[in-house]
Amino acid sequence: MADYLINILLNDENRKKIEAAGLADKIIDLGGKKAIQVPMGDKEQKKLTKGFKDLDFDASNACVLPADAEAKLLNIILDMKTLDVMKFAIMKLYNPLAGKAPRSAMR
């Protein structure tokens, strides 16, 4: 079992894409809405909380990413046809230099 989860709520279009990728069995009902849950470990969770300061985790250690990051993650899932993508996806979602001035500008 994963330490943390990312909930991706699915509209009809994204649900059909998930089904077409062969992941229909991964769709769950989450509070009356269709969703998938992407597992991640402690290291990925720490990086995401650094990259997204407003990220909140619920009692089940699940979160919802901002819309642009969620879209990137969904595209990665569709390309790789698996929910086990966080080791790869974290490189696309987490930018450790975001918001920092380039060194040449700091002089």
N, C-alpha and C positions, 0 to 999 in steps of 0.2 A: 504494500500500500504506500502511496505517495505521502510525503510529509505535508505538501501543500497542493492546492488545485487552482486552476484558472477556469472560471465558468465562462463559456461563450454561449450566449443566448442566440437561438437560430430563428431567423424569419423563414418564410416558405422557400425563398430562393436559395438561401444557404443550406437549409435542411435538404433540399434536393441535391445540391452539390456534394454534401457529406454522404448522402445515400449513393450517389453515382461513384464516389471514391471508394465504395465498399465498406463504409464505416457506419452503416445504418444501425448495427447492433450496439454502437457506442452512444446513440442518442438516448437521453434520459428525460424524464419529466421533472422539472425544477420549479416548484411553486406554480404549476399550471402552464408553464412555458417549456418548449422543447429546447434542450441545451446539450452541449458536450462538455466534459470536464477533462482538462489537460493536466496530467500529473507533473509535478516538479519537485525537486529536492531542495534542501536547505540552502545550498549555494546559489541556485537560481533565484530563490525567493529573496535572498539578501541583495542580489544584484538588481532585481526588479524594484525593490523598495528604495534603493539608492537612485535608480533612474526615474522612478515615478513617485514623487514625494507624497501624493495624495492617495496612494494605493491603500485600501482598507481590506482587511481580512475578517471574515465572519467567524462564528464559533466553530465551524467545521474546517477552518484554515483555508477557505476558498476566497478568491477575489475576482473582480471584473476589471480588465485592462481598459485604458482609454480607447476610444473608437479607432484611432489610426493604428495603434499597436495591436488591437484585436484583429483588425483587417489583415495586417501583416502575418500574424500568427495563423489565422484561418487559411491564408494562401499557402503557407508552409505546410500545414496539415494536408491540404488538398493536393499539393505537389508530391509529398512524401507518402500519402495514403496511410498515415498512422497518427495516433495521438501522442506517441512517445517521441516528441520532437524538441523538447526544451533544451537539451544540450546543444543542439544546432541553433535553435531559434533565439536563444539568449544573445548570441552574437549580433543578430539583426535587431533585437529589441532594446538592448542595453548599450548605451553610449557613455562610457565613463568620462568622456571629456565634454559632455553637453553642458553648456552654460559657462565654461571656462574660457578665458581669453587666451589666444595664442601666446606662446612665450615671447615672441618678438614684440608683441604689443605691451608686454609687462615691463619693459625696460625703461 
